[in-house]
Amino acid sequence: MLADLHCHSLCSDGLLSPADLVDRAVEMGVSMLALTDHDTLSGLPEAKQQALGHPIEIINGIEFSCVWNGMGIHVVGLGFDELHPVMVDAVALQEKRRHTRAVTIGERLEKKGVEGIWEAANAIANGAQLGRPHFAQALIDLGKVSNMAQAFKKYLGAGKPGDVKTEWPEIADVVSWITQSGGVAVIAHPDSYKLTRTKLKLLLKAFKEAGGTGVEVVTSTMESSFTRRMAEFCEEFDLLASQGSDFHGPKPWTELGRFPNMPEGLTPVWSHWQ
């Protein structure tokens, strides 16, 4: 079995539709796929419909944004009941936060002389969750910058007009939403936070105490030394091990189902629902 439990569609910041994502996963030999769009479940019905008749199982998934000690952390939810009232309310709250942030970004860019940015970004999103990548593409289309890097350097990066902070929930709240809905809470891409070994252990300790039960041990870009460290932490904190490509679109460094094997001796996260 090849499980990819972290990927994104154009319903958040991915490049493929949920249907095309499922087709690509089948082509890559993935047999278990979790669509984990940021703070939304809007792509799940399409993914499940597309999977019918194909040798692939779709797992309910989402990637929630939250904070721990004032730092942004992402937590993946897997195998939950998408119709549970707690999950429904949580998604609605997160989507509202993201919409409010997008409106503010649009207003700030308009004040900086980027006329029509809101309409252009919405046209690119085409009904999907509006985020900074859409504004970046809109800036390119409007001739304000020539590429994505310039868009973030001039308008959307840290300290720039489009750098709008969001009041994300605490990590304990996000873990509670997932577990109350019958799912498994997993720390996403732990290598991306650039934490020292000591601080990473503090994060995992707080996560475990809040009811979290898993951590990503393998991703497309995680170095083997960090994978070994996470394998050790899985045993130390009695955590389930998860894996995923964090696929956003066809790029040389990420592909659905393409990542190193999970270290032996760990309990995989899918044992929770199998």
Summary of the structure (lengths in Angstrom):
residues: 274
radius of gyration: 18.5
end to end distance: 12.5
largest distance: 56.9
contacts: 956
relative contact order: 0.16
helix: 43%
strand: 17%
